[in-house]
Amino acid sequence: MLYCCVRNVCKLKPSPCRVTLALQHTRRLCSAPPGEAVDQVRTLLELCVDRHYVSPGQPNTELLQRGMSCCYGPLGMELRRNLLQQWWLSVTGSTQQVFGINTLSSSKGTATDGLRIVESEQLKHILEQKELSNQQLLQKIQTLIQRSPSLRTGFLQGALEQFVPSLELVNRKLPFGLAETGLCFQPSDGSGCPAEVTQASLVWFCPPRTSSQWLDHWNRQRLKWWRKFALSPSDFSSSDVPEEELEEAASRGVRILYRFPWGQEPVETLWSRGSTELLHTHNGVRAKLQCRDGRKSVPHVISVTGNMDRGVMAFLSNSLQQLKKEDSKKKMLQRKVLKLHPVLAPVKVALDIGRGATVELRQVCDGLLQEFIEAKISTWPGYLETMPTSMEQLNTKYDEMGVLFTVVINENTLESGLLLVRSRDTTIKETKHISEIKSFLSTYISAADNL
Amino acid sequence: MLYCCVRNVCKLKPSPCRVTLALQHTRRLCSAPPGEAVDQVRTLLELCVDRHYVSPGQPNTELLQRGMSCCYGPLGMELRRNLLQQWWLSVTGSTQQVFGINTLSSSKGTATDGLRIVESEQLKHILEQKELSNQQLLQKIQTLIQRSPSLRTGFLQGALEQFVPSLELVNRKLPFGLAETGLCFQPSDGSGCPAEVTQASLVWFCPPRTSSQWLDHWNRQRLKWWRKFALSPSDFSSSDVPEEELEEAASRGVRILYRFPWGQEPVETLWSRGSTELLHTHNGVRAKLQCRDGRKSVPHVISVTGNMDRGVMAFLSNSLQQLKKEDSKKKMLQRKVLKLHPVLAPVKVALDIGRGATVELRQVCDGLLQEFIEAKISTWPGYLETMPTSMEQLNTKYDEMGVLFTVVINENTLESGLLLVRSRDTTIKETKHISEIKSFLSTYISAADNL
């Protein structure tokens, strides 16, 4: 990684800072060198809060760091949206047959553990039955909870259930996949609130004899995808799951890992699961499940599950560059830039005004804003800001927000139609004509997408 | 509506059809004339199941009909995705300042009712404490459930909590809004499973003196939006909520209604809520909430909440046309077409092959498919289908799926580069050159978007 931040090991002083407590978690997780990692993470989390990627509050930043869904601010929300959109396009928009589905997040199963949804009204109703003995009340409560629907922990079960209705779509021909994204729930680790995770899931059905090749195929595809958006692609790697960590149903597993400052964590996991769970879901009725791959076999299942919240944290961490630079008074400063991939960056362009007749300049900006909105270019209307700010302060702010370009309209624009465009990545300011700016931005973003 | 289906009132015969039971629900809801409505709904639900909009099963189609999330098939999933995407663009992509946020779906509140998430492990743990009396066990269970997090029923509370961190973004200037979409949960109506609803929410903060105008503004905007995608826009209407139905906190309310075959139901609801809930959320600390609108007032809140699952059902219902037509043997047939708006239609184009050398034709199709995927045009690769089907059968199928265009490649294409494009809406077949087909489709879809 290109971090070149000030690296005084363990110079952390106790402070009421909102991320200090979250950092204790980092320290626990840290591999080496601890001080440096803590510094990096502190800087990143502070920036995420200040620049509206996540909502303030230590429990919140800690959730994100642990790879769980949290209260995202507008920029974090948009980043996750972009990430999910890209995941979806790459999985369902490939030439492989993948269909999107939607299943319910709660179901009445036979599971005895996990998270149950209990209607407190119903419980109240039971407890009000004064004529019952305590023993009877206990019995009734146990039954209530046993019969309550459980919250899903993943998308696998839903996809296995949808396998049969999907067979018609593909005329019983393998391979094909079912994709779904959304919230899943995991029991809490003591905090009392269940962990919410935004998962992206592909469940792939293939002939038994090629399941191993398919696992390799999807592993390559997914790793390539994660690396595509990274500033430093080698921070993403993939590794086989050791035999002792295999899930019960799985014969092989691969994890795609991201190297966080505190150590590696999985962002996506692939399992080769055989056909046991599929058979079990459909009560062992093989005839319903058989496909036309020459041998009438029951397909094998490969599950690919990404944690998109941890993905957000990975790309935030990966894209933060800290560079030393001189300010106008020759003072050494640290420049922090969130170099998010153009496709992921939540804000593509900021619109600001320089010197000149404010009313007219604002009108020009209004027009450009409208034009950008129509072209679906996400724009930050900086010119609506009423607090006076220097251009230097603005650039610092936009760099930390990860805004790709800053467009400045000034009195010159009113005369000649020329405006200034500053690039986040090169810091170079170019002069462009107002009529070409929209197509310049669109071309830049779609070129980055197709690289 | 343009329904011209066979209308034998009450000719329903008892059958094991998968939608019969769902129809009983329709009958209960039906306004007049009942038989006709039942026929319409039966036809619609059967088509939705047959064409992979919803998964088979009576409980499932009943959920959709009641405006709740259900197991969607690939086409329904994509339709809802398109609808949510359009809602999001229209609300956050307006020139009004609206920011997207993400809040958690469970929270530890002080609410005494609603849905609680209980970890069954914890309950088991309590019940295993043999040394406790039944009275003590009951006490412990009550405490466990009281302390369990509740599932959200809507996005309002989350947005009210995020008001303060968002103030910095807008420099304390009103008005602005916070938008969020996703799953919300409501207690069951006896079935035991909580209702899941895909909601789209805008919470708008404005100066008290203009709150009434803003309610009118958003009402107009939202009604215009629903009508934009409708085949028969007048089926959407808006109406003031009568005083006796107002929510406790609200001083005024408006509902946007859709006229289903069984009667009107709200697809979006707007409330003018004053500032009471906002103050309550922030413990009455007015100083934290005051904005710069000349009078340092605490903003008023307007909530706009759409039910996107009911929206899916509304557009499916609105777009189904049943037309009489003659087949090639002069027999009268019913043609069913799902005339979904080009922007909403889950599949924009189907790719099929006619007569000619199969291997070469498939190669051409592979190339076109790749081209369409890159242009993000959602494509149905009909040419991969291995069952022989007549062109007439294909057209019937694609019309019922709501596919905008069918492109047929045949031996002529190999020689001249010319292919046939059939339009769902006009049924006219045009000859086009293979090099212009992608841009033709893109232009058609974006033109429909900008109408």
Interface residues (C-beta under 8 A of the other chain):
Chain A: H52 S55 P56 S69 C70 C71 Y72 G73 P74 G76 M77 E78 R80 R81 L89 G93 S94 T95 Q97 F99 G100 I101 N102 T103 L104 S105 S106 S107 K108 T112 D113 G114 L115 R116 I117 V118 E119 S120 E121 L123 K124 L127 S133 N134 Q135 L137 L138 I141 Q142 I145 R147 S148 P149 S150 L151 G158 Q162 P165 S166 L169 N171 K173 G182 L183 F185 P187 S188 G192 C193 P194 E196 D366 L369 Q370 I373 E374 K376 P381 L384 E385 T386 M387 N450
Chain B: H52 S55 P56 S69 C70 C71 Y72 G73 P74 G76 M77 E78 R80 R81 L89 G93 S94 T95 Q97 F99 G100 I101 N102 T103 L104 S105 S106 S107 K108 T112 D113 G114 L115 R116 I117 V118 E119 S120 E121 L123 K124 L127 S133 N134 Q135 L137 L138 I141 Q142 I145 R147 S148 P149 S150 L151 G158 E161 Q162 P165 S166 L169 N171 K173 G182 L183 F185 P187 S188 G192 C193 P194 E196 D366 L369 Q370 I373 E374 K376 P381 L384 E385 T386 M387 N450
